[in-house]
């Protein structure tokens, strides 16, 4: 199965994305990452920029197993439920799609995700 994910952070952005890339590469050898993109927050009043990155990898794990690994990485980066009310996103890793199944159609239409996916297509 081929998975596409999006990684984002607005707190210690570079460090948290680096941690995510390291852990994801450990779990999913052969993972490919787009370039990081700095974006303005979509739903927050807090003006801090987000760093975002799209990645794609193949795995025999099912979506629930992959999601469990993604959540473990978020937790390792210090993500806590109470941070949401303070508009702090230490690390967010969303499963966008698996093969032909789309989990987050609204996210796929975002410009930085479209650009990242095109970039990954060119890396084949």
Buried (B, 14 or more C-beta within 10 A) or exposed (E): EEBBBBBBBBBBBEEBBEBBBEBBBEBBEEBEBBEBBEBEBEEBEEEBEBBBBBBBBEBEBEBEEBBEBBEEBBEBBBBEEEEEEEBBBBBBBBBBBBEEEEBBEEBBEBEBBEBBBEBBEEEE
